[in-house]
């Protein structure tokens, strides 16, 4: 059984502590949601593993959400299905129960990655879709100049894309996911052209990797960024990103069909 925190969170981050304001910052980005919808194809029944507060959960299909954290389940809006308290590594469904299965920004939380992916493959007749980040690209983002331990934690936690593709098997495509300038989903790279947003402690708290550094370290990182924004150093280096319509960072969509 996967390790679980007091509120049921499974994995290395305690969403009972860091996830209370998650839904305010991690809203679904329409451009990313459209890619997920395209990958789901004509699937009518969809399992959403690590469903959290419901970001990217289709509203035009029959969705069964699974979420181990009580804090995250409590933030789900009323129009979405009630999430089942379960973990990826042990899904309470029979073989081939769903047309498709999906998980977004979740696999890096799982205690036993291969077991969770095999479970998704077991219960889905059609595509299994994983939205995650390429660990080889995470530290190329400008934030690495200011918060290196945060991005090192992200790179360490995200599993290799080819590792996941191998476990899922079948015909697998890895699709780059462009990030729009005004991205509504507040992960670190979403602020590529809006660096001031990362001065907000609530915005940082919605990115779990920040919870892996001490408060003093985070304070030093934020001071460095704030000083460079005030002095103009950040803009001299990266100011062109403020008007770049999209950013090709580490975000990727794995689409595995049997």
HELIX and SHEET records of a PDB file:
HELIX    1   1 UNK A   15  UNK A   18  1                                   4    
HELIX    2   2 UNK A   22  UNK A   25  1                                   4    
HELIX    3   3 UNK A   30  UNK A   40  1                                  11    
HELIX    4   4 UNK A   70  UNK A   74  1                                   5    
HELIX    5   5 UNK A  107  UNK A  109  5                                   3    
HELIX    6   6 UNK A  113  UNK A  123  1                                  11    
HELIX    7   7 UNK A  138  UNK A  140  5                                   3    
HELIX    8   8 UNK A  142  UNK A  145  5                                   4    
HELIX    9   9 UNK A  148  UNK A  157  1                                  10    
HELIX   10  10 UNK A  161  UNK A  168  1                                   8    
HELIX   11  11 UNK A  188  UNK A  191  5                                   4    
HELIX   12  12 UNK A  195  UNK A  199  5                                   5    
HELIX   13  13 UNK A  201  UNK A  205  1                                   5    
HELIX   14  14 UNK A  208  UNK A  212  5                                   5    
HELIX   15  15 UNK A  215  UNK A  231  1                                  17    
HELIX   16  16 UNK A  233  UNK A  238  1                                   6    
HELIX   17  17 UNK A  239  UNK A  242  5                                   4    
SHEET    1   A 6 UNK A  62  UNK A  66  0                                        
SHEET    2   A 6 UNK A  45  UNK A  49  1                                        
SHEET    3   A 6 UNK A 100  UNK A 104  1                                        
SHEET    4   A 6 UNK A 128  UNK A 133  1                                        
SHEET    5   A 6 UNK A 251  UNK A 257 -1                                        
SHEET    6   A 6 UNK A 171  UNK A 176 -1                                        
SHEET    1   B 2 UNK A 179  UNK A 180  0                                        
SHEET    2   B 2 UNK A 246  UNK A 247 -1                                        
END                                                                             
